Amino acid sequence: MAPPRLYLDWNATAPLHPAAREAIMRAIDIFGNPNSVHGEGRAARAAIECARRKVAALIGTDAGNVVFTSGATEAANLVLTPDFRMGRTPLQLGRLYFSAIEHPAVREGGRFPKEKMTEIPVTSAGIVDFEALGALLDAHDKAAGLPIVAIMLVNNETGIVQPVEAAAKIVHAHGGLLVVDAVQAAGRIGLDIDRIGADFMIVSSHKIGGPKGAGALIARGEALMPRPLIQGGGQERGHRSGTQNSLALIGFGAAAEAAADELEPRNAAIGALRERLEAGMRQAATDVVIHGEGGERVANTIFFTLPGLKAETGQIAFDLEGVALSAGSACSSGRLGESHVLTAMGRDAKLGGLRISLGFSTTEEDIDRAIAAFAKIACRRRSAGEAA
């Protein structure tokens, strides 16, 4: 009998956390419209507001600064717009600057036209080039509107942590706004929107063990907000219309609470597992390239290249061994090949990279199975090369 499949693709999506599952099951009969004033509606509203407080606590802010969306992609499209309001006063933003390693949801620019978007280069270490950022903002045409800058806190492929606090100082010195994609950071490093200096942060439910179909845009305060992307009945205090997905948001809240409570012990355990896995990989293939090693990474992520093995070939090979991992972002599935992150880092991206990401239920036995699969695939790669 074949062993159960091994899931090592937590950066793509996490299995439902037990706390989220329990919260959803307890709330399954809370069926009222949360915008109705009767008892059933008030019960749904109370459950959503409880979830909002839990998500806010994970980010270190007040519940009133959390706008629920259908996911991180919608949150990015909501905030990446030239049209903001400071209270009731319109505020025009002239250009979007985004790092070369951003997720596709940000790289597409939201509601900015392509001619008003500029890419910020990164260093060979995968860190945003702050000197280039400063030069771009020095040259920004302030007459066209303020700059808005998007820099992710943790890269979804490499796991590299960006020094966003330093970026915030540069952006704010030029009068700009900073949007931080914290999707891969939530539950993996401590978050505090004020300390980080972000004007807006983006998080996703299913990356931290909540259900899919829920996310949030978090503002540093309510005075400055983007023009709504989805208009209608004015739900979410007018920032995002549409009846809220109560069950998904309740699960999101429970997952956020669990992520905050388990942050330190979980990351310590996962970090030890990653070290064990990387040591085994190096022993099996001394030429393996682990991108971002030596720098600050979140504990759960390994992005590697095996010379001579294309990413799509490797992904299929691992899948046949019963191991699920990614070749880059899951949101770019069907478009496998060169990694835009490796290209931005100046690496040879022709082979691409494979991403292993661990989570709260990963065990030592899982790591040993992953090492065995890696060794088998690395051996076949050498054999194929010798045969050629």
C-alpha positions as a printed Julia matrix, in Angstrom:
388×3 Matrix{Float64}:
   0.0    0.0     0.0
   1.37   3.38   -1.04
   2.21   5.82    1.78
  -0.01   8.88    2.13
   0.94  11.88    0.04
   3.28  14.43    1.57
   2.15  18.06    1.41
   5.02  20.58    1.31
   3.32  23.5    -0.43
   2.09  25.59    2.49
   3.01  28.89    0.82
   0.45  28.08   -1.86
  -2.24  27.25    0.68
  -2.39  25.8     4.17
  -4.69  22.96    5.2
  -7.56  24.15    7.33
  -6.37  24.69   10.89
  -8.34  22.66   13.46
  -9.32  25.87   15.25
 -10.73  27.3    12.02
 -12.62  24.1    11.28
 -14.15  24.06   14.77
 -15.12  27.73   14.56
 -16.84  27.21   11.2
 -18.72  24.16   12.43
 -19.92  25.99   15.52
 -21.09  28.88   13.33
 -22.72  26.8    10.59
 -26.22  27.78   11.72
 -25.44  31.52   11.96
 -27.27  32.15    8.72
 -28.49  35.73    9.11
 -27.42  38.56    6.84
 -24.86  40.46    8.96
 -26.26  43.74    7.65
 -29.8   43.06    8.9
 -30.97  44.65   12.15
 -32.96  41.7    13.5
 -31.57  39.15   15.94
 -30.34  36.73   13.29
 -28.52  39.53   11.5
 -27.02  40.84   14.73
 -25.69  37.37   15.57
 -23.91  37.17   12.22
 -22.61  40.71   12.64
 -21.26  39.92   16.11
 -19.41  36.86   14.79
 -17.85  38.87   11.97
 -16.77  41.66   14.31
 -15.18  39.08   16.61
 -13.23  37.77   13.6
 -12.24  41.32   12.66
 -10.75  41.86   16.13
  -8.74  38.64   15.86
  -7.32  39.59   12.44
  -6.53  43.07   13.74
  -4.68  41.58   16.71
  -2.5   39.52   14.38
  -1.44  42.74   12.61
  -1.14  44.81   15.77
  -3.86  47.32   14.98
  -7.46  48.27   15.81
 -10.41  46.33   14.41
 -11.77  49.49   12.78
  -8.79  49.51   10.42
  -9.59  46.08    8.92
 -11.56  45.86    5.67
 -12.57  42.32    4.77
 -12.28  41.24    1.13
 -12.6   38.0    -0.83
  -8.83  37.51   -0.66
  -5.44  39.15   -1.03
  -5.83  39.7    -4.77
  -8.97  41.75   -4.24
  -7.26  43.66   -1.42
  -4.38  44.51   -3.76
  -6.77  45.7    -6.46
  -8.63  47.78   -3.88
  -5.57  49.64   -2.58
  -3.54  49.98   -5.79
  -5.46  52.89   -7.26
  -4.68  56.5    -8.14
  -7.85  57.62   -6.32
  -7.83  58.0    -2.53
  -9.71  60.1    -0.05
  -8.35  61.87    3.0
 -11.57  62.06    4.95
 -13.89  63.58    2.32
 -11.1   65.24    0.36
  -9.95  63.55   -2.87
  -6.26  62.65   -2.97
  -4.57  61.83   -6.27
  -1.65  59.43   -6.51
   0.52  59.9    -9.56
   2.54  56.71   -9.98
   2.87  53.19   -8.59
   6.33  51.88   -7.76
   6.59  48.15   -7.06
   9.5   45.83   -6.39
  10.63  43.42   -9.1
   9.87  40.42   -6.85
   6.22  41.23   -6.07
   3.41  38.7    -6.38
   1.47  38.87   -9.7
  -1.51  40.39   -7.84
   0.65  43.46   -7.2
   2.76  43.38  -10.36
  -0.4   43.81  -12.44
  -0.83  47.22  -10.8
  -4.45  47.13   -9.72
  -6.21  50.18  -11.14
  -3.05  51.95  -12.3
  -2.49  52.13  -16.07
   0.76  50.52  -17.22
   2.27  53.86  -18.21
   2.04  54.97  -14.57
   3.86  51.97  -13.13
   7.58  51.66  -12.41
   9.5   48.59  -11.26
  12.04  48.87   -8.45
  15.08  46.6    -8.9
  16.38  44.25   -6.24
  19.91  43.23   -5.29
  21.47  39.86   -6.01
  20.51  38.93   -2.43
  16.84  39.4    -3.3
  16.46  42.63   -1.26
  14.86  45.78   -2.64
  17.53  48.19   -3.88
  16.94  51.15   -1.55
  19.37  53.37   -3.43
  17.37  52.84   -6.6
  14.12  53.4    -4.7
  15.4   56.72   -3.37
  16.52  57.82   -6.83
  13.15  56.92   -8.36
  11.29  58.89   -5.69
  13.69  61.83   -6.04
  12.73  61.98   -9.72
   9.0   61.5    -9.08
   6.75  64.15  -10.64
   4.92  65.48   -7.59
   2.71  67.66   -9.78
   1.05  64.48  -11.08
   0.22  63.28   -7.55
   1.89  61.51   -4.65
   3.84  58.27   -5.15
   2.56  54.93   -3.87
   5.08  52.14   -3.29
   4.34  48.41   -2.98
   6.93  46.18   -1.3
   6.18  42.7     0.02
   7.35  41.83    3.52
   8.21  38.19    2.72
   8.8   36.95   -0.79
   6.47  34.1    -1.65
   9.1   32.13   -3.58
  12.37  32.59   -1.65
  10.97  33.36    1.8
  13.39  36.31    2.04
  12.3   38.96    4.55
  12.45  42.49    3.21
  13.63  45.32    5.53
  10.37  47.15    5.0
  10.85  49.48    7.98
  13.8   51.07    6.18
  11.77  51.34    2.98
   8.96  53.06    4.9
  11.31  55.83    6.0
  12.38  56.49    2.41
   8.82  56.44    1.1
   7.45  58.73    3.8
  10.36  61.16    3.42
   9.13  61.64   -0.14
   5.51  62.09    0.91
   4.46  58.71   -0.46
   2.28  55.83    0.71
   3.61  52.34    1.39
   1.57  49.19    0.7
   2.98  45.98    2.2
   1.93  42.54    1.01
   2.15  40.58    4.27
   0.49  37.42    2.93
   3.54  35.17    3.49
   4.59  37.02    6.65
   1.39  36.56    8.66
   1.8   33.75   11.15
   5.53  33.45   10.37
   6.95  36.67   11.81
   5.53  39.12   14.29
   3.56  41.92   12.67
   2.94  45.46   13.87
   1.72  47.86   11.2
   2.87  50.93   13.12
   6.36  49.57   13.8
   6.76  48.45   10.21
   5.57  51.83    8.97
   3.16  50.52    6.36
   0.19  52.66    5.41
  -1.64  49.53    4.26
  -1.07  45.8     4.68
  -2.59  42.87    2.82
  -3.26  39.46    4.38
  -4.96  36.26    3.26
  -7.01  33.7     5.17
  -6.02  30.49    3.43
  -2.27  31.11    3.83
  -2.58  30.86    7.63
  -4.98  27.93    7.88
  -8.28  29.68    7.31
 -10.7   28.98    4.46
 -10.21  30.29    0.95
 -12.28  33.24   -0.2
 -11.36  35.66    2.6
  -8.67  38.27    3.03
  -8.21  41.76    4.35
  -6.81  45.17    3.63
  -5.56  46.76    6.83
  -5.02  50.51    7.05
  -2.86  52.33    9.59
  -5.83  54.61   10.23
  -9.26  55.32    8.78
  -8.56  58.86    7.6
  -6.91  57.79    4.35
  -8.69  55.16    2.25
  -8.78  54.13   -1.43
 -11.84  54.63   -3.59
 -13.97  51.46   -3.37
 -13.32  48.8    -5.96
 -16.68  47.07   -5.46
 -19.62  49.44   -5.06
 -23.17  48.68   -4.01
 -24.79  48.54   -0.61
 -21.9   50.11    1.25
 -20.93  47.19    3.46
 -17.56  47.21    5.28
 -18.17  50.85    6.23
 -18.5   51.77    2.59
 -15.07  50.42    1.6
 -16.2   47.11    0.09
 -19.8   46.44   -0.88
 -21.37  43.0    -0.92
 -22.78  40.75    1.78
 -19.91  39.37    3.83
 -19.03  35.67    3.67
 -19.73  35.02    7.35
 -18.42  31.46    7.61
 -15.2   32.22    5.73
 -14.53  35.28    7.88
 -15.26  33.39   11.1
 -12.74  30.75   10.02
 -10.29  33.49    9.06
 -10.57  35.0    12.52
  -9.99  31.66   14.23
  -6.95  30.95   12.07
  -5.55  34.42   12.81
  -5.96  33.87   16.54
  -4.22  30.48   16.32
  -1.4   31.96   14.21
  -0.78  34.64   16.81
  -0.92  32.22   19.75
   1.33  29.61   18.14
   3.8   31.97   16.42
   6.95  31.46   18.49
   6.79  27.71   19.28
   5.56  26.9    15.78
   8.37  28.8    14.06
  11.02  27.32   16.34
   9.86  23.8    15.47
   9.5   24.54   11.75
  12.92  26.2    11.64
  14.51  23.06   13.06
  12.73  20.96   10.45
  13.94  23.22    7.64
  17.54  22.95    8.85
  17.21  19.15    8.9
  15.79  19.17    5.38
  18.42  21.51    3.93
  21.23  19.44    5.5
  19.79  16.31    3.92
  19.45  18.01    0.55
  23.08  19.17    0.59
  24.24  15.68    1.52
  22.28  14.17   -1.37
  23.33  16.79   -3.93
  26.3   19.01   -3.13
  25.54  21.26   -6.09
  22.01  22.16   -4.97
  21.51  25.93   -4.92
  19.32  27.24   -2.09
  18.3   30.76   -3.0
  18.4   33.3    -0.21
  20.43  31.19    2.23
  22.7   33.31    4.36
  20.1   36.07    4.51
  17.0   36.48    6.64
  14.24  34.1     5.59
  11.04  32.95    7.21
  11.51  29.59    8.9
   9.32  27.5     6.62
  10.56  28.17    3.08
  13.23  26.61    0.85
  13.56  27.77   -2.77
  16.14  25.7    -4.59
  17.54  24.82   -7.99
  19.1   21.49   -8.95
  21.46  22.21  -11.86
  20.4   20.18  -14.87
  16.81  19.75  -13.68
  14.12  22.05  -15.01
  11.57  23.25  -12.48
   8.56  21.77  -14.24
  10.34  18.41  -14.65
  11.29  18.45  -10.97
   7.79  19.29   -9.85
   6.38  16.34  -11.79
   9.11  14.06  -10.46
   8.33  14.98   -6.84
   4.62  14.59   -7.49
   5.21  11.06   -8.79
   7.09  10.37   -5.54
   3.99  11.5    -3.64
   5.4   14.89   -2.64
   3.5   18.1    -3.39
   5.66  21.2    -3.83
   5.67  24.22   -6.14
   7.61  25.64   -9.04
   7.21  29.28   -8.02
   3.9   30.95   -7.25
   0.8   28.78   -7.34
  -1.03  31.78   -8.8
   1.11  31.39  -11.91
   0.32  27.71  -12.42
   0.1   26.72  -16.06
   2.85  29.24  -16.82
   5.81  27.3   -15.48
   9.29  28.2   -16.55
  11.57  31.06  -15.62
  11.03  32.64  -12.22
  10.67  36.41  -12.34
  12.13  36.47   -8.82
  15.33  34.69   -9.89
  15.54  36.93  -12.96
  15.25  40.01  -10.75
  18.05  38.66   -8.53
  20.3   38.29  -11.56
  20.36  34.5   -11.33
  20.24  32.11  -14.27
  16.48  31.58  -14.28
  16.28  29.19  -17.23
  16.01  26.13  -14.98
  13.64  27.91  -12.6
  13.33  26.95   -8.98
  11.38  24.56   -6.79
   9.78  25.71   -3.56
   9.31  23.6    -0.48
   7.24  25.19    2.27
   6.45  23.66    5.65
   3.57  24.19    8.06
   2.08  23.53   11.46
   1.5   19.8    10.9
   4.83  18.97    9.21
   6.76  16.27   11.11
  10.29  14.87   11.25
   9.01  11.8     9.42
   7.76  14.09    6.64
  11.2   15.66    6.39
  12.9   12.28    6.14
  10.49  11.27    3.36
  11.21  14.54    1.55
  14.98  13.97    1.82
  14.59  10.44    0.45
  12.53  11.71   -2.5
  15.02  14.5    -3.16
  17.95  12.08   -3.09
  16.19   9.73   -5.51
  15.43  12.55   -7.95
  18.95  13.99   -7.67
  20.42  10.54   -8.38
  18.21  10.1   -11.46
  19.31  13.54  -12.66
  22.99  12.51  -12.42
  22.28   9.23  -14.18
  20.48  11.0   -17.0
  23.37  13.44  -17.36
  25.95  10.63  -17.48
  23.88   8.74  -20.05
  23.71  11.82  -22.26
